[in-house]
Amino acid sequence: MITIDNLIKEKQLLVAQYSVLIEDAYNYMENDNELSDIFEYEATQVMHRITQLDTKLSLSLV
């Protein structure tokens, strides 16, 4: 069963993952544009998942 606590924990993990991906994208920006783009794309996918969790959380709290 999905609980609010599980959603919050998942969001925290995703936020940490997002931060790492954005940092990696920035670090590779000058040396390897393709790798930077891949990290940026993955970060976008993670942010989309975070947004979905935010929606679920806001609906759960109503």
C-alpha positions as CSV (number, residue, x, y, z in Angstrom):
1,M,0.0,0.0,0.0
2,I,1.3,3.5,-0.9
3,T,1.4,5.8,2.1
4,I,2.2,9.4,2.4
5,D,5.5,8.5,4.1
6,N,6.5,6.3,1.2
7,L,5.8,9.1,-1.3
8,I,7.8,11.6,0.8
9,K,10.8,9.2,1.0
10,E,10.6,8.5,-2.7
11,K,10.5,12.3,-3.4
12,Q,13.6,12.9,-1.2
13,L,15.5,10.2,-3.0
14,L,14.5,11.6,-6.4
15,V,15.5,15.2,-5.3
16,A,18.9,13.9,-4.3
17,Q,19.2,12.0,-7.6
18,Y,18.2,15.1,-9.5
19,S,20.8,17.2,-7.8
20,V,23.6,14.7,-8.7
21,L,22.4,14.6,-12.3
22,I,22.3,18.4,-12.7
23,E,25.8,18.7,-11.2
24,D,27.1,16.0,-13.5
25,A,25.5,17.7,-16.5
26,Y,27.2,21.0,-15.5
27,N,30.6,19.4,-14.9
28,Y,30.6,17.7,-18.4
29,M,29.3,20.8,-20.2
30,E,32.6,22.0,-21.4
31,N,34.3,18.7,-22.1
32,D,31.6,16.4,-23.4
33,N,28.4,18.0,-24.7
34,E,26.7,14.6,-25.5
35,L,27.3,13.3,-22.0
36,S,26.1,16.6,-20.5
37,D,22.9,16.3,-22.6
38,I,22.3,12.7,-21.4
39,F,22.6,13.8,-17.8
40,E,20.3,16.8,-18.5
41,Y,17.7,14.5,-20.1
42,E,17.8,12.1,-17.2
43,A,17.4,15.0,-14.8
44,T,14.4,16.1,-16.7
45,Q,12.8,12.7,-16.4
46,V,13.5,12.7,-12.6
47,M,12.0,16.1,-12.3
48,H,8.9,14.9,-14.1
49,R,8.6,12.0,-11.6
50,I,9.0,14.5,-8.7
51,T,6.2,16.6,-10.1
52,Q,4.0,13.6,-10.3
53,L,4.7,12.8,-6.7
54,D,4.0,16.3,-5.7
55,T,0.6,16.0,-7.3
56,K,-0.1,12.7,-5.5
57,L,1.0,14.3,-2.2
58,S,-1.2,17.4,-2.7
59,L,-4.2,15.2,-3.5
60,S,-3.5,13.0,-0.5
61,L,-3.4,15.9,1.9
62,V,-6.7,17.4,0.7
